[in-house]
Amino acid sequence: MAVDIQTIGRLETLLRLYQTGYQSATIDQTVAKLTAMEISRLENELMKLTERLKVFEKRYGMSTEDFYQKFRAGELGDEMDFVEWSAFRDMHQHTAERLKILTQSEMQTVPE
């Protein structure tokens, strides 16, 4: 996934504007809504990935983290199921990290 330079530039511009003391209810509401939408999207994605991981856990009788340690250590071979399970575990991890970043930012408050 390529980084959208225009989006980054726009966000940096808004940050600089707000750092000067500028305030806008429209921007505040829009950012809050976008953040909430992204949190919801990530939660749904995480739920789907969790379900995919559970299928592998049931099939092979081990937790994803136990599998991942063994797989990374080369103890399980390179069956397609294991490669797929590993990929879903990585996707789950990255999605959880993004969700944590967004939810932590939502809990932070700025003193008035």
C-alpha positions in Angstrom: 0.0 0.0 0.0 1.5 3.3 -1.1 1.5 6.3 1.2 -0.6 9.1 -0.1 1.7 12.1 0.0 -1.1 14.5 -0.5 -3.0 13.1 2.6 0.1 13.4 4.7 0.7 17.0 3.5 -2.9 17.9 4.3 -2.7 16.4 7.8 0.6 18.2 8.5 -1.0 21.5 7.3 -3.9 21.0 9.7 -1.5 20.2 12.5 0.5 23.3 11.8 -2.7 25.4 11.7 -3.9 24.0 15.0 -0.5 24.5 16.6 -1.0 28.2 15.9 -4.1 28.2 18.1 -6.6 27.9 15.2 -9.8 26.0 16.1 -12.6 24.7 13.9 -15.7 22.7 15.0 -16.1 21.4 11.5 -12.5 20.0 11.4 -12.9 18.7 14.9 -16.1 16.9 14.1 -14.8 15.6 10.8 -11.6 14.2 12.3 -13.6 12.6 15.2 -16.0 10.9 12.7 -13.1 9.7 10.5 -11.3 8.3 13.5 -14.5 6.5 14.7 -15.1 5.1 11.3 -11.5 3.8 11.1 -11.7 2.3 14.6 -14.9 0.5 13.5 -13.4 -0.8 10.3 -10.3 -2.1 12.1 -12.4 -3.8 14.8 -14.4 -5.6 12.1 -11.2 -6.6 10.3 -9.7 -7.8 13.6 -12.8 -9.9 14.3 -12.6 -11.5 10.9 -8.9 -12.3 11.3 -9.5 -13.7 14.8 -12.1 -16.1 13.3 -9.6 -17.2 10.6 -7.0 -17.8 13.3 -9.4 -19.9 15.4 -10.0 -22.2 12.4 -6.3 -23.0 12.2 -6.0 -23.3 16.0 -8.9 -25.9 16.0 -7.5 -27.8 13.0 -4.0 -28.1 14.5 -4.8 -28.1 18.2 -2.5 -25.2 19.2 -2.7 -21.5 19.9 -1.6 -19.1 17.2 1.3 -17.8 19.3 2.6 -21.4 20.0 2.3 -22.1 16.3 4.0 -18.9 15.3 7.0 -19.5 17.6 7.4 -23.0 16.2 6.9 -21.9 12.6 9.4 -19.1 12.9 11.9 -21.5 14.5 11.6 -23.9 11.5 10.0 -26.7 13.5 6.9 -27.1 11.4 7.9 -27.1 7.8 6.5 -24.9 5.1 3.0 -26.4 4.3 0.7 -23.9 2.6 -1.6 -24.0 5.6 1.3 -22.9 7.8 2.3 -20.1 5.5 -1.3 -18.9 5.4 -1.7 -19.1 9.2 1.5 -17.1 9.6 0.3 -14.5 7.2 -3.0 -14.2 9.0 -1.2 -13.9 12.3 0.9 -11.1 11.0 -2.1 -9.3 9.6 -3.9 -9.7 12.9 -0.9 -8.3 14.8 -0.6 -5.2 12.5 -4.3 -4.6 12.6 -4.3 -4.8 16.4 -1.4 -2.3 16.6 -3.2 0.2 14.3 -6.3 -0.1 16.4 -4.4 0.4 19.6 -2.8 3.6 18.2 -6.2 5.0 17.2 -8.0 4.0 20.4 -5.2 5.4 22.6 -5.4 8.7 20.7 -9.1 8.9 21.3 -8.6 8.5 25.1 -6.1 11.3 25.2 -7.5 14.7 26.2 -6.0 18.1 25.5 -6.1 20.5 28.5 -8.0 23.7 27.9 
